[in-house]
């Protein structure tokens, strides 16, 4: 199961980093934020049984 408190803390950190990167117009930081968001999404998708089951259903439909 996913530790939602940990995920929430990481999301807050990523959103803070994104705000700073946008303010500074730092493309490298924005790319890092994009990668970190993708990691969080994939981690949740792999570890949450409900999301994983729904994802598998969608894959089987296509």
N, C-alpha and C positions, 0 to 999 in steps of 0.2 A: 504494500500500500504506500501511497505517496504521503510524505510528511508535508502537509499543506502550509504549516508555519514556515518551514524552511523555504518552500517554493515562494511563498508570499514575500519573505524577506529578500530573496534573490530578485524578484520582480521589482520591488521597490528600489533596490540598488541599481538595476538596469535602467529603470525609468529616470532615476536621478542622473545617471551617467548620460542618458540620451538628452536630457535637458541641457546639461553642461555642453555636450558635443554640438547641439544645435545652436546654442548661444555663441560658442566659439567658432562655429562653422568648420568643425574639424571632421573631415571625411573619414579619416582613419578610425577615429573614435566611433563614428556612426556605423562603420562596418563591423567593428567589434561588438557594438550593441546588437546589430542584426544577427551576428553569429551566436551571441549569448541568448537572445530570444529563441532562436531555432533550437539550441540545446535544451532550454527549459521545456519547450513544446514537445520535443522528442522524448525527453525524460518522463514527462507526465503521460504522454501517449503510451509509452512502453510499460509504465508501472501502475497505471490506474486501470483496474479490470473493466470498468464500465466503458471508458473511452476506448480501450483496446478492443473490446467486443464490438463496439459500434464501428470502429475503423475496419475490423475484419469483415463485418457485414457489408460495408460499402465496397470493399475490395472484391468480395464475392459477387456483387451485383454487376460488376463490369467485366 
